[in-house]
């Protein structure tokens, strides 16, 4: 049986970012994974977490599905703290052994010391920013894609040997005509077309 860890990296700001969309997207993802033969475990960082328990989940999982809002062009600070706690906490046991370099073997380059080879991850983001700002040389992100704008999180997983699946993103979430069903159906289609 395949194992997926659903990571809810939402951080609540009362009246502004309550986490409902993150919750709904994760519910949709969970339904997909259960219907496709995955065993599912979950972490909601706002509820607190134990590093040792999380590392056990990381060792168990074949796939990490990360759902997060983007605040000020990156993860919420609580999400970044979780990533730092878990990836650092797994040094020499679950996540990585070293930065990969070796004085005796120049073929071993920086970022090749990960312990999570064979595992995959998928990032799913929610943005207030319109989709038109990405992949647009005149846009706010100066031509960058969603993945390029989130390179730090991608590189964290890469450092530990984890392989990416294509990311998913929902845009313009505060617009009055925001289509929640379109966002949920889009995630279902993305998962079907990717996995």
N, C-alpha and C positions, 0 to 999 in steps of 0.2 A: 504494500500500500504506500502511496505517495504521501508525504507529510508537508503541510504548509503552515507557516507561522504568520498570522495576521497581526501587523503592528499598527496600532492607532497612536500616531504621534501628535495628535491634536492637543493644543493648550487653550483653555477657555479664557475669553475676555467677555465678561458679562454684558449682554445686550448687543455685542458686536460680533463675536465669534463663539457661538454656543456649542458648536460641534455636531449639529444635526446632520449636515451634509456629509461630514466625515463618517459619522455613524451609519448613515444610509448607504454610502458607498461600500463600507466594510460589510454590512449585512448582505448586500448584493453579491460581493465577492465571496462571502462565506457560502451563500446558497450555490453559487457556481461550483466552488471547490467540492462541497459535499455531494453535489449531483454528478460530479466527475470522478468520484472514487478517492478523494483525498481525505486523510485524517487531518483535522484542523485544531490548532491551538491558537490562543489569542493573548495579546498583551495590550492593555490600555494604560499608557504611561501616567495619565492623570490619577489613576487609582493607586499608584505606587507600584514598586517592583523590587524584587530581591535579585541582586546581580547573579548569585549562584543559580537560582531558578531560571533566570533568563538564559544563562549560558547553557544550561541543560536543554532548553528549548532550541537554542541555536545549533547545538550538536545534533539534535533530533531532526530538525527541519531539512527538507530537500529544497524548499522554496520559501523565500521571504517576500511577503507582499506588504509593502510599506505605503500606508495612506497618511498623507500629511497636508495641512494647509501650508501655503507659502506666506510667511510674514516677513516683510522687509527684505525680500529677495532671498530668503533662506528658510531653514527649518525654524519652528518655534524654539526658544531657548531650552525648554524642557525636553524637546526632541533631540536637540544637539547634546544635551547632558546625558540622555539615555544612550545615544550612540557612543559618546566618549566613555561612559561607565562600562558598557558591555564589551565594546571592541578592545578597550584597554584591559578590562578585567579578564578577558580570555587569552591574554598573552601566554604563550608556551603550552596552552592546553586546548583551546577551541578555535581561536580566531587567527593567530599568527605566531610564528616562532621568532622572527627577527625582521629587519627590513629587507632581507633576502641576499644582501651582498656578502661576498666571501673574498678574503685576501688571497686565497689559493685558487679560486675559480672565477675568472673575470666574466664568464658567461652568466653568472648569477648576478642579476642586476637589481637595483632598488625596486622594491615593490613585489618581489617574487618569493617572499617568505610566508605567504598565507597558508593556513591549514584547512580552508573551507573549499578546496577544489571539488568540482562535481556538483556543487550547489548553485542555485540560481536565485535571482531577485528581480522584482518588478516594482518600480516606483509609480505611485499614483498621487497626483497633486491637485489641489484646488487653488484657483487664482481669482483675484478680483480683476486682474489684468486681462484685456482682450487677447484672443489668439493671434490677432493681426500684428501684435508687437513682436512676435517670434518669427524667425526665418525671414526677417525683413530688414535690409540694410538701413532703412530710414526709421525703423522702429526703435522703441526705447532700449531694447536689448541688442541693438547694433548688429543685427543679422544672426544672433545666436539662436539655436533651437532651445526647447525646454530642457533637453538633456545637457546641452552646453552651459546653460544658466545654472544648472544644479550639479556641476562637475565635482564639487567637493564630496558629495554623498556617493556619487558613482565611484570616485577614486578610493573612498574608504572601503567599499565592497571589493573593488579590484585588488586593493592592497592585501586583502585576506583571501584572495583566490576565487571569489564568487563571480559567476557569469551573469551579465544582464539579459533580461528580456526587454522588449520595447516598453517605454513608459506610456502612461496615460495621464491626461490632464483635462480638467474642467475649468473653463474660463468664464469671466464676467458673472461671477456668482452673486453679485449684489444688484444686478440689473432687475428691474421690475418684471421683465418678461422672461426671467431665468426659467429654463425648462428642466425641472428635476427629473422627469421621466426620460428625457433625452439623455441626460447625464448618466442615469442608471443603465439605460439600454446601451449607451455607448460603451460603458464598462463591460457589460456582458459580451458585446460584439468583440471588443478588444481581447478579452480573455479567450473567447472561442477561436479567434483568428491567430492567437499567439501560442496557446498551449495545446 
